Amino acid sequence: MFMTMLKDPVVWGSLLGIFIIVLMMAYYTYLFMHNSADEDK
């Protein structure tokens, strides 16, 4: 079951999409915190 999931390109496409979304969320959170910290100085 698990090996057939790993061989399915649709699963890899979904994982890649989820990874990109999480990466963008983390990046924008970092930018928001960085800009807020600069304004407080």
KEVEX-408899 format. One line per field, with one value per residue (C-alpha): residue number from 1; x, y, z; residue in three letters. Coordinates in nm, 3 decimals, always signed. Layout:
BEGIN
i (NUM | ...);
X (X | ...);
Y (Y | ...);
Z (Z | ...);
aa (ALA | ...);
This chain:
BEGIN
i (1 | 2 | 3 | 4 | 5 | 6 | 7 | 8 | 9 | 10 | 11 | 12 | 13 | 14 | 15 | 16 | 17 | 18 | 19 | 20 | 21 | 22 | 23 | 24 | 25 | 26 | 27 | 28 | 29 | 30 | 31 | 32 | 33 | 34 | 35 | 36 | 37 | 38 | 39 | 40 | 41);
X (+0.000 | +0.268 | +0.506 | +0.233 | +0.166 | +0.535 | +0.535 | +0.230 | +0.328 | +0.000 | +0.114 | +0.447 | +0.267 | +0.045 | +0.341 | +0.532 | +0.234 | +0.190 | +0.564 | +0.562 | +0.259 | +0.420 | +0.747 | +0.565 | +0.372 | +0.696 | +0.865 | +0.584 | +0.564 | +0.938 | +0.900 | +0.610 | +0.802 | +1.117 | +0.932 | +0.748 | +1.077 | +1.230 | +0.940 | +0.973 | +1.332);
Y (+0.000 | +0.248 | +0.153 | +0.197 | +0.544 | +0.633 | +0.523 | +0.738 | +1.075 | +1.229 | +1.175 | +1.345 | +1.637 | +1.680 | +1.657 | +1.912 | +2.149 | +2.115 | +2.168 | +2.485 | +2.623 | +2.557 | +2.713 | +3.027 | +3.055 | +3.032 | +3.288 | +3.543 | +3.491 | +3.563 | +3.874 | +3.998 | +3.946 | +4.102 | +4.412 | +4.449 | +4.428 | +4.698 | +4.937 | +4.901 | +5.031);
Z (+0.000 | +0.103 | -0.180 | -0.443 | -0.300 | -0.333 | -0.698 | -0.782 | -0.940 | -0.817 | -0.456 | -0.527 | -0.692 | -0.386 | -0.148 | -0.355 | -0.353 | +0.024 | +0.078 | -0.135 | +0.053 | +0.393 | +0.271 | +0.151 | +0.479 | +0.678 | +0.450 | +0.476 | +0.854 | +0.874 | +0.658 | +0.871 | +1.196 | +1.048 | +0.927 | +1.259 | +1.450 | +1.229 | +1.290 | +1.669 | +1.670);
aa (MET | PHE | MET | THR | MET | LEU | LYS | ASP | PRO | VAL | VAL | TRP | GLY | SER | LEU | LEU | GLY | ILE | PHE | ILE | ILE | VAL | LEU | MET | MET | ALA | TYR | TYR | THR | TYR | LEU | PHE | MET | HIS | ASN | SER | ALA | ASP | GLU | ASP | LYS);
